[in-house]
C-alpha cells in the first residue's frame, strides 16, 4: 500500500486514480484542496472518480453524493464541503 495525494483543481473535478483507492483525508495544503488516498501496490487499472466542493450556504442536490469532509481556504474566509459524486 501507498498513500497518494490528489489536488482538486476546481469546484467539480474528475481525477484518475488506481482501482481500489480508498479515501483517507481531505485538507488544504498551501491553500489548495487535496485528497489523500490509500492506493494498493501494483494496481494497473485506473478509474475516474468525481469530486465536488460546495460552499457553505450554497444550494445543492445531495442525491448521489458522499460527504468526505470540510476544509477552509483563504485563512478561513472560504469554507468548502467536499463530496464524492
C-alpha positions in Angstrom: 0.0 0.0 0.0 1.0 3.6 -0.6 -0.7 6.9 0.2 -1.1 9.3 -2.8 -2.2 13.0 -2.8 -4.6 14.3 -5.4 -5.3 18.1 -5.8 -8.8 19.4 -6.5 -8.2 22.0 -9.2 -11.8 23.3 -9.4 -15.2 23.0 -7.7 -16.0 19.9 -9.6 -13.2 17.6 -10.8 -12.6 14.2 -12.3 -9.5 12.5 -11.1 -7.9 9.3 -12.5 -6.6 7.0 -9.8 -5.9 3.3 -9.3 -8.9 1.0 -8.9 -9.4 0.2 -5.2 -8.0 3.6 -3.9 -9.6 4.3 -0.5 -10.3 7.8 0.8 -8.3 8.8 3.9 -8.5 12.6 4.3 -9.3 15.9 2.7 -7.4 19.0 3.8 -5.9 22.3 2.5 -2.2 22.3 1.8 -0.7 25.6 0.8 -4.3 26.9 0.2 -5.1 24.0 -2.3 -7.7 21.4 -1.6 -6.0 18.0 -1.5 -7.3 14.4 -1.2 -5.2 11.7 0.3 -6.0 8.2 -0.8 -4.6 4.8 0.2 -3.7 3.0 -3.0 -2.9 -0.7 -3.4 0.6 -1.6 -4.8 0.6 -2.9 -8.3 -2.8 -1.5 -9.2 -2.8 -1.3 -13.0 -6.4 -0.4 -13.8 -7.2 3.3 -13.4 -10.7 4.7 -12.8 -12.1 8.2 -13.0 -13.7 9.5 -9.8 -15.6 12.7 -9.4 -15.3 15.1 -6.5 -17.3 18.3 -5.8 -16.6 21.2 -3.5 -19.7 23.0 -2.2 -19.5 26.3 -0.4 -21.4 27.0 2.9 -24.8 28.4 2.1 -24.9 27.1 -1.5 -27.8 25.0 -2.6 -27.1 21.5 -4.0 -28.8 18.2 -4.7 -27.4 15.7 -2.3 -28.5 12.6 -4.3 -25.5 10.5 -5.3 -23.1 12.5 -3.2 -21.0 11.0 -0.3 -19.6 13.5 2.2 -15.9 13.4 2.7 -15.0 16.4 4.9 -14.9 20.2 5.3 -11.9 22.4 4.6 -11.1 26.1 4.9 -9.3 28.2 2.4 -8.1 31.9 2.3 -7.4 32.0 6.0 -10.9 30.7 6.8 -12.8 33.1 4.6 -13.9 30.3 2.3 -15.4 27.1 3.7 -15.8 24.1 1.3 -17.7 20.8 1.9 -16.2 18.0 -0.2 -18.2 15.2 -1.6 -17.6 12.3 -3.9 -20.1 12.0 -6.8 
